[in-house]
Amino acid sequence: MDELTPRQIVEELDKYIIGQDEAKKSVAIALRNRWRRRRVDESIRDEIMPANIIMIGPTGVGKTEVARRLARLAQAPFIKVEASKFTEIGYVGRDVDSMVRDLVDLSVTMEKERSFAEVETRAREHAMDRLVELLLPAPSGARETGEGDDPDERRRRTKDKLKAKLESGALDAREITIEVQDRAHPFIEVFSNTGLEEMGLKFPDGLASMLPRRTKGRKVTVEEARKILTQEEKERLVDMDKIVGRAIRAAEETGIIFIDEIDKIASHGTTHGPDVSREGVQRDILPIVEGSSVTTKHGVVKTDHMLFIAAGAFHMTKPSDLIPELQGRFPIRVEFKALTAGDFERILLEPKNALIKQYTAIVEAEHCTITFTKGAIREIARVAFLVNQKMENIGARRLHTVLTTLLEDYLFELPSEKLKKISITDEVVRAKLDAIVHDEDLARYIL
C-alpha cells in the first residue's frame, strides 16, 4: 500500500471493476490520505479526520466491490454490514456497536494469521519433534549397554530415520493417539448493555491461570496429528496480548466499515410508523461515525479514525432524507452510473475475475473446452441490458442469470465423452434466450 499512489490504486481497481472512474478516484484519494495522515507531525495527526464516503447508485454497479477491493489493497480490516439489520436501542435486533466489535474480531484474526505465518517454520519443526517422541517414546528404567554400543547414539540415529520418513510422508496413514486440550468450557449468559454477542467469550482467557487445563486422548492419523500439533505450537510461539494490541491499533487506524443499504434507514419526513425507528438507528450510528469508544471483548476501541463508506440505491429516498448530522459525517458523495450494454461486454471479458473466464475454468474442470465468439459476447450483453430495462435493474448481477440460463443444458450434460468442445455463437445465444426475453412473464421468473 505504501507504494501505491491514487493513480496506481485506480489502476488496480480497474483490473476488477469496469467504469465508475469518478468513484474510483474518490476512494483512491481517501485511501491515500490515510497513509499521508500517518506521516504528518504528531501535533496535528489526531486532528485529521477521515473523509467518509457515501456511494449512490443502483444495485449491481460495483459499490460493494470497490470498497472490498480497496480494503484488500490496503490490507486493512474490512467488514460489510447492512444498515437495515440494525435496530434502535431498546428494540429487538442487533445494536450498532456490533459493527465495531465485528471489525475488531476480524482484525485480531488477520493479525493472528500474520503472526502464525511468521512462526510457521519453527512451529512445524517443534511439531515434528513431538511426533518423533510420540512414535519413539523414551525407554523407561535402567538400560544395559554393551562395549562400543552407545544407546543415545543409536536412539539419535533411529530418530533421524524416523524424522526422514515423517518428512517424506511415508507414515502419514499410520494412526497414533495424541493428547489434545479439551477446549470445552461453560457458556455464561449475562444480559448487559454491551449486547448478547459479548457474553461467555472472555471467560476462559481471564481464568486461564486458575483453571486446570484438561486434556483428552484422540486417535488420529500422523498427517492429522502434524496439523494439530503445528497449530498448538503456533499458539505457544505467539504472544496473544501483543497480537490483540496490534489488532486494535490496526482497526482504529486503518479499519474500514462498509454500511450497505443506508437508504433503507432514511426517513421520509414523517414522525410516525417505521420512520421513527429508522431515525433512531441513524442517531445510534451517528456517534460511532463521529468518533466514540466502543467496549469489545478485546478492550476499548476508538472509532475516530476508522473510514466509513456508506452505500445505497436511494430509489425511494434521497441522501438529504438522512438526518443532517449524519449527512455531515459523509462529506464525499459519489454517484455510480447505471451500466450500459457496452459496459456489460467489458465486464464479461476484461476483469481478472471476468464471468467468461470463470465459466471457462468450470467447464475445463470436466475436461471440456468452451469458446465464446465476439458476436456471442455482444448478444449476452444485449440480453442482460434489455432484461434490466424491462424489469428490475440489478446491474451486472443480471449477467450471472443470463449465463447460467444459457449454459444450463451444457453444464447438466457434463461430463460426457460426446461433449468435449462447446462453441457459443450469437445464433446459439439468440436460439436459447430470445424466446424467454420476449415472453415477459417467463423472463421474470427465469432471467
C-alpha positions as CSV (number, residue, x, y, z in Angstrom):
1,M,0.0,0.0,0.0
2,D,2.8,2.4,0.9
3,E,4.0,2.4,-2.7
4,L,0.6,2.9,-4.3
5,T,-0.3,6.4,-5.4
6,P,-4.0,7.3,-6.1
7,R,-3.5,6.8,-9.8
8,Q,-2.0,3.3,-9.1
9,I,-4.9,2.5,-6.8
10,V,-7.3,3.3,-9.6
11,E,-5.3,1.1,-12.0
12,E,-5.5,-1.8,-9.5
13,L,-9.3,-1.3,-9.2
14,D,-9.6,-1.2,-13.0
15,K,-8.5,-4.8,-13.0
16,Y,-11.7,-5.9,-11.4
17,I,-14.3,-3.1,-11.8
18,I,-15.4,-1.6,-15.2
19,G,-16.2,2.1,-15.4
20,Q,-17.2,4.2,-12.4
21,D,-14.0,6.3,-12.8
22,E,-15.2,9.2,-10.6
23,A,-16.0,6.8,-7.7
24,K,-12.6,5.1,-8.0
25,K,-10.8,8.4,-8.0
26,S,-12.6,9.5,-4.8
27,V,-11.9,6.3,-2.9
28,A,-8.3,6.2,-4.0
29,I,-7.7,9.7,-2.6
30,A,-9.5,8.7,0.6
31,L,-7.2,5.7,1.0
32,R,-4.0,7.5,0.2
33,N,-5.0,10.3,2.7
34,R,-4.9,7.7,5.5
35,W,-1.3,6.9,4.5
36,R,-0.5,10.6,4.4
37,R,-2.1,11.2,7.8
38,R,0.2,8.6,9.5
39,R,3.2,10.5,8.2
40,V,2.3,14.1,9.3
41,D,3.6,15.7,12.5
42,E,2.1,14.2,15.7
43,S,0.9,17.6,16.8
44,I,-1.7,17.7,14.0
45,R,-2.1,14.0,13.2
46,D,-5.1,13.4,15.6
47,E,-6.9,16.4,14.2
48,I,-7.0,15.0,10.7
49,M,-10.3,13.0,10.4
50,P,-11.1,10.6,7.6
51,A,-13.3,11.9,4.8
52,N,-16.2,9.3,4.9
53,I,-17.8,8.4,1.6
54,I,-21.4,7.8,0.6
55,M,-21.9,5.9,-2.6
56,I,-25.2,6.5,-4.5
57,G,-26.3,4.2,-7.4
58,P,-28.4,1.2,-8.4
59,T,-27.6,-2.3,-7.3
60,G,-25.0,-4.3,-9.2
61,V,-22.9,-1.4,-10.4
62,G,-19.8,-2.1,-8.3
63,K,-20.3,-0.2,-5.0
64,T,-19.5,-3.1,-2.7
65,E,-16.8,-4.4,-5.0
66,V,-15.0,-1.1,-5.0
67,A,-14.9,-1.0,-1.2
68,R,-13.9,-4.6,-0.9
69,R,-11.0,-4.3,-3.4
70,L,-9.9,-1.1,-1.6
71,A,-9.6,-2.9,1.7
72,R,-7.6,-5.8,0.0
73,L,-5.2,-3.2,-1.5
74,A,-4.7,-1.6,1.9
75,Q,-4.5,-5.0,3.7
76,A,-6.8,-3.4,6.2
77,P,-9.6,-4.9,8.4
78,F,-12.8,-4.6,6.4
79,I,-16.4,-5.6,7.2
80,K,-19.6,-5.1,5.3
81,V,-22.8,-4.6,7.3
82,E,-26.4,-3.9,6.3
83,A,-27.9,-0.8,7.9
84,S,-31.4,-2.5,7.7
85,K,-30.2,-5.2,10.1
86,F,-29.7,-2.7,13.0
87,T,-32.5,-1.6,15.3
88,E,-32.8,1.3,17.7
89,I,-31.6,0.7,21.3
90,G,-34.5,-0.9,23.2
91,Y,-35.8,-2.9,20.2
92,V,-35.1,-6.5,19.3
93,G,-32.2,-6.8,16.9
94,R,-28.5,-6.0,16.6
95,D,-27.2,-2.8,18.1
96,V,-24.9,-0.6,16.0
97,D,-21.9,-1.2,18.3
98,S,-21.7,-4.7,16.9
99,M,-20.2,-3.5,13.6
100,V,-17.2,-2.2,15.6
101,R,-16.9,-5.4,17.6
102,D,-17.0,-7.5,14.3
103,L,-14.3,-5.3,12.8
104,V,-12.0,-5.8,15.8
105,D,-12.7,-9.6,15.8
106,L,-11.7,-9.7,12.1
107,S,-8.6,-7.5,12.8
108,V,-7.5,-9.9,15.6
109,T,-7.9,-12.9,13.2
110,M,-5.9,-11.1,10.5
111,E,-3.1,-10.2,12.9
112,K,-3.1,-13.7,14.3
113,E,-2.7,-15.2,10.8
114,R,0.2,-12.8,10.1
115,S,1.9,-13.9,13.4
116,F,1.2,-17.5,12.7
117,A,2.8,-17.2,9.2
118,E,6.0,-15.7,10.8
119,V,6.4,-18.7,13.2
120,E,5.2,-21.4,10.7
121,T,8.7,-22.9,10.1
122,R,9.6,-23.1,13.8
123,A,6.1,-24.5,14.7
124,R,6.5,-27.3,12.1
125,E,9.9,-28.2,13.5
126,H,8.6,-28.3,17.0
127,A,5.6,-30.4,15.9
128,M,7.9,-32.8,14.1
129,D,10.0,-33.3,17.2
130,R,6.8,-34.0,19.2
131,L,5.7,-36.5,16.6
132,V,9.0,-38.3,16.7
133,E,8.8,-38.5,20.5
134,L,5.3,-39.9,20.2
135,L,6.3,-42.6,17.8
136,L,9.6,-43.4,19.6
137,P,9.0,-42.8,23.3
138,A,11.9,-42.6,25.6
139,P,12.9,-46.0,27.2
140,S,12.0,-46.4,30.9
141,G,14.1,-48.0,33.5
142,A,17.8,-48.8,33.5
143,R,19.5,-49.6,30.2
144,E,22.3,-52.0,29.7
145,T,24.9,-51.0,27.2
146,G,27.5,-53.2,25.6
147,E,31.0,-52.2,24.7
148,G,31.1,-49.8,21.8
149,D,27.3,-49.6,21.8
150,D,26.1,-46.1,22.8
151,P,22.3,-46.3,23.3
152,D,21.9,-42.5,23.0
153,E,23.7,-42.5,19.6
154,R,21.6,-45.5,18.5
155,R,18.5,-43.7,19.5
156,R,19.6,-40.5,17.8
157,R,20.1,-42.4,14.5
158,T,16.7,-44.1,14.8
159,K,15.1,-40.7,15.4
160,D,16.8,-39.3,12.3
161,K,15.5,-42.2,10.2
162,L,12.0,-41.7,11.7
163,K,12.1,-38.0,11.0
164,A,13.1,-38.6,7.4
165,K,10.1,-41.0,7.0
166,L,7.8,-38.4,8.5
167,E,9.0,-35.6,6.2
168,S,8.6,-37.9,3.2
169,G,5.0,-38.7,4.2
170,A,5.7,-42.4,4.4
171,L,3.9,-42.7,7.8
172,D,1.0,-40.3,7.1
173,A,-1.6,-43.1,7.1
174,R,-0.5,-44.6,10.4
175,E,-2.8,-43.9,13.4
176,I,-1.5,-42.6,16.7
177,T,-3.0,-41.3,19.9
178,I,-2.2,-37.7,20.9
179,E,-3.2,-35.6,23.9
180,V,-5.1,-32.5,22.9
181,Q,-6.5,-29.8,25.1
182,D,-10.2,-30.1,25.9
183,R,-11.5,-26.7,24.8
184,A,-15.0,-27.2,26.0
185,H,-16.0,-24.6,28.6
186,P,-19.2,-23.5,30.2
187,F,-21.1,-20.7,28.4
188,I,-22.2,-17.9,30.7
189,E,-25.2,-15.9,29.6
190,V,-25.4,-12.4,31.0
191,F,-27.6,-9.6,29.8
192,S,-26.0,-6.2,29.7
193,N,-25.9,-3.1,27.5
194,T,-22.9,-4.5,25.5
195,G,-25.2,-6.9,23.8
196,L,-25.5,-10.7,24.0
197,E,-22.7,-11.1,21.4
198,E,-20.1,-10.5,24.0
199,M,-21.2,-13.0,26.6
200,G,-19.3,-16.0,27.7
201,L,-16.4,-15.4,25.3
202,K,-13.7,-13.9,27.5
203,F,-14.3,-16.3,30.5
204,P,-11.6,-18.9,29.7
205,D,-8.8,-16.4,29.0
206,G,-9.4,-14.4,32.2
207,L,-9.2,-17.5,34.4
208,A,-6.7,-19.5,32.3
209,S,-4.1,-19.4,35.0
210,M,-6.6,-20.5,37.7
211,L,-8.4,-23.3,35.9
212,P,-6.7,-26.7,35.4
213,R,-6.0,-27.5,31.7
214,R,-7.8,-30.6,30.8
215,T,-6.5,-32.9,28.0
216,K,-8.1,-35.9,26.3
217,G,-6.7,-38.6,24.1
218,R,-7.6,-38.5,20.4
219,K,-6.8,-41.2,17.8
220,V,-5.8,-39.6,14.5
221,T,-3.5,-40.3,11.6
222,V,0.0,-39.0,11.5
223,E,-1.0,-36.4,8.9
224,E,-3.8,-35.0,11.1
225,A,-1.5,-35.1,14.1
226,R,1.1,-33.0,12.3
227,K,-1.6,-30.3,11.6
228,I,-3.0,-30.4,15.2
229,L,0.5,-30.2,16.8
230,T,1.7,-27.5,14.4
231,Q,-1.3,-25.4,15.3
232,E,-0.7,-25.9,19.1
233,E,3.0,-24.9,18.6
234,K,2.0,-21.7,16.7
235,E,-0.3,-20.7,19.6
236,R,2.6,-21.3,22.0
237,L,5.1,-19.3,20.0
238,V,3.0,-16.1,19.6
239,D,2.1,-13.5,22.2
240,M,-1.7,-13.0,22.1
241,D,-1.5,-9.8,24.2
242,K,0.8,-8.2,21.5
243,I,-1.4,-9.6,18.7
244,V,-4.6,-8.0,20.3
245,G,-2.7,-4.7,20.8
246,R,-1.6,-4.6,17.2
247,A,-5.1,-5.6,16.0
248,I,-6.8,-2.9,18.0
249,R,-4.4,-0.3,16.6
250,A,-5.0,-1.6,13.0
251,A,-8.8,-1.4,13.5
252,E,-8.6,2.1,14.8
253,E,-6.1,3.5,12.3
254,T,-6.8,1.5,9.1
255,G,-10.2,-0.2,9.6
256,I,-12.9,0.2,7.0
257,I,-16.6,-0.3,7.7
258,F,-18.9,-0.5,4.7
259,I,-22.5,0.3,5.6
260,D,-24.7,-1.0,2.8
261,E,-28.4,-0.2,2.3
262,I,-28.1,3.1,4.2
263,D,-31.1,4.3,2.1
264,K,-33.3,1.8,4.0
265,I,-32.9,3.8,7.2
266,A,-33.5,7.2,5.6
267,S,-36.9,8.6,6.7
268,H,-39.5,10.2,4.5
269,G,-40.1,13.1,6.9
270,T,-43.0,11.5,8.8
271,T,-42.9,11.3,12.6
272,H,-44.8,8.0,13.0
273,G,-44.7,4.4,11.9
274,P,-41.4,2.8,10.8
275,D,-39.7,6.1,10.1
276,V,-39.4,6.7,13.9
277,S,-37.2,3.6,14.3
278,R,-35.2,4.4,11.1
279,E,-34.3,7.8,12.5
280,G,-33.4,6.1,15.8
281,V,-30.9,3.8,14.0
282,Q,-29.4,6.9,12.3
283,R,-28.9,8.6,15.7
284,D,-27.3,5.4,17.1
285,I,-24.9,5.2,14.1
286,L,-24.0,8.9,14.4
287,P,-21.7,8.7,17.5
288,I,-19.8,5.8,16.0
289,V,-19.2,7.6,12.8
290,E,-18.4,10.9,14.7
291,G,-15.9,9.1,16.9
292,S,-16.6,7.3,20.1
293,S,-15.2,4.5,22.3
294,V,-16.8,1.0,22.0
295,T,-16.2,-1.7,24.5
296,T,-15.3,-5.1,22.9
297,K,-14.1,-8.4,24.4
298,H,-10.6,-7.3,23.4
299,G,-10.7,-3.9,25.1
300,V,-11.9,-0.4,24.4
301,V,-11.7,0.6,20.7
302,K,-11.9,4.2,19.4
303,T,-13.7,4.8,16.1
304,D,-12.4,8.4,15.5
305,H,-10.1,7.4,12.6
306,M,-12.0,4.5,11.1
307,L,-13.1,5.0,7.5
308,F,-16.8,4.6,7.0
309,I,-18.2,4.0,3.5
310,A,-22.0,4.0,3.1
311,A,-23.9,2.9,0.1
312,G,-27.5,2.9,-1.1
313,A,-29.6,2.9,-4.2
314,F,-31.8,5.7,-2.9
315,H,-34.7,4.8,-5.2
316,M,-37.5,5.8,-2.8
317,T,-35.4,8.3,-0.8
318,K,-32.5,10.6,-1.3
319,P,-29.3,11.4,0.8
320,S,-30.9,14.6,2.1
321,D,-33.6,12.4,3.8
322,L,-30.9,11.3,6.3
323,I,-30.6,13.4,9.5
324,P,-28.4,16.4,8.9
325,E,-25.8,15.4,11.5
326,L,-25.3,12.1,9.7
327,Q,-25.1,13.7,6.3
328,G,-22.4,16.0,7.6
329,R,-20.3,13.0,8.6
330,F,-20.2,11.7,5.0
331,P,-18.7,14.7,3.2
332,I,-17.8,12.9,0.0
333,R,-20.7,11.8,-2.3
334,V,-20.0,9.6,-5.2
335,E,-22.7,8.7,-7.8
336,F,-22.4,5.4,-9.6
337,K,-23.8,5.3,-13.1
338,A,-26.1,2.6,-14.5
339,L,-24.3,0.1,-16.7
340,T,-24.7,0.1,-20.5
341,A,-24.6,-2.8,-22.9
342,G,-21.1,-1.8,-23.7
343,D,-20.1,-2.0,-20.0
344,F,-21.6,-5.5,-19.9
345,E,-19.4,-6.6,-22.8
346,R,-16.3,-5.3,-21.0
347,I,-17.4,-6.9,-17.7
348,L,-17.7,-10.3,-19.4
349,L,-14.2,-10.1,-20.7
350,E,-11.8,-7.6,-19.1
351,P,-11.7,-8.1,-15.3
352,K,-9.3,-10.6,-13.8
353,N,-12.3,-12.4,-12.4
354,A,-14.5,-12.0,-15.5
355,L,-17.5,-14.3,-15.8
356,I,-16.4,-15.8,-19.1
357,K,-13.1,-16.7,-17.5
358,Q,-14.9,-18.3,-14.6
359,Y,-17.2,-20.4,-16.7
360,T,-14.3,-21.4,-19.0
361,A,-12.5,-22.7,-15.9
362,I,-15.6,-24.5,-14.6
363,V,-16.1,-26.3,-18.0
364,E,-12.4,-27.2,-18.3
365,A,-12.7,-28.9,-14.9
366,E,-14.8,-31.5,-16.8
367,H,-12.1,-32.0,-19.5
368,C,-14.1,-29.9,-22.0
369,T,-13.3,-26.6,-23.7
370,I,-15.7,-23.8,-24.3
371,T,-15.3,-20.8,-26.6
372,F,-17.4,-17.6,-27.0
373,T,-17.4,-15.6,-30.2
374,K,-17.4,-11.8,-30.2
375,G,-20.9,-12.0,-31.5
376,A,-22.0,-14.2,-28.6
377,I,-20.5,-11.8,-26.1
378,R,-22.3,-8.9,-27.7
379,E,-25.6,-10.8,-27.6
380,I,-25.2,-11.8,-24.0
381,A,-24.6,-8.2,-23.1
382,R,-27.6,-7.1,-25.1
383,V,-29.9,-9.6,-23.5
384,A,-28.7,-8.6,-20.0
385,F,-29.2,-4.9,-20.7
386,L,-32.6,-5.4,-22.3
387,V,-33.9,-7.5,-19.3
388,N,-32.6,-4.9,-16.9
389,Q,-34.6,-2.2,-18.8
390,K,-37.8,-4.3,-19.0
391,M,-37.7,-5.5,-15.3
392,E,-35.8,-4.6,-12.2
393,N,-32.3,-3.2,-12.9
394,I,-30.0,-5.4,-10.9
395,G,-26.9,-4.3,-12.8
396,A,-24.0,-6.7,-13.6
397,R,-25.7,-9.4,-11.5
398,R,-28.0,-10.0,-14.4
399,L,-25.1,-11.4,-16.3
400,H,-25.0,-14.3,-13.9
401,T,-28.6,-15.3,-14.5
402,V,-28.2,-14.9,-18.3
403,L,-25.1,-17.0,-18.5
404,T,-26.5,-19.7,-16.1
405,T,-29.6,-20.0,-18.3
406,L,-27.6,-20.0,-21.5
407,L,-25.2,-22.8,-20.3
408,E,-27.6,-24.8,-18.2
409,D,-28.0,-27.7,-20.6
410,Y,-24.3,-28.0,-21.2
411,L,-23.4,-27.9,-17.5
412,F,-26.1,-30.6,-16.9
413,E,-24.7,-33.0,-19.6
414,L,-21.0,-32.7,-18.4
415,P,-19.0,-34.8,-18.0
416,S,-19.7,-36.6,-21.3
417,E,-17.5,-38.4,-23.8
418,K,-19.5,-37.0,-26.6
419,L,-19.1,-33.4,-25.4
420,K,-15.5,-32.3,-25.5
421,K,-15.8,-28.9,-27.2
422,I,-18.5,-26.3,-26.8
423,S,-18.8,-23.2,-29.1
424,I,-21.1,-20.4,-28.2
425,T,-22.1,-18.2,-31.1
426,D,-24.6,-15.3,-31.4
427,E,-27.0,-17.8,-33.1
428,V,-26.8,-20.1,-30.1
429,V,-27.5,-17.2,-27.7
430,R,-30.5,-16.0,-29.7
431,A,-31.9,-19.5,-30.0
432,K,-31.7,-20.1,-26.3
433,L,-32.7,-16.7,-24.9
434,D,-34.8,-14.7,-27.4
435,A,-38.0,-16.6,-26.7
436,I,-37.5,-16.1,-22.9
437,V,-36.7,-12.4,-23.3
438,H,-39.7,-11.6,-25.4
439,D,-42.1,-13.5,-23.0
440,E,-42.1,-11.0,-20.1
441,D,-43.8,-13.4,-17.7
442,L,-41.3,-16.1,-18.4
443,A,-38.3,-13.7,-18.2
444,R,-39.5,-12.5,-14.8
445,Y,-39.1,-16.0,-13.4
446,I,-36.0,-17.3,-15.4
447,L,-33.9,-14.2,-16.0
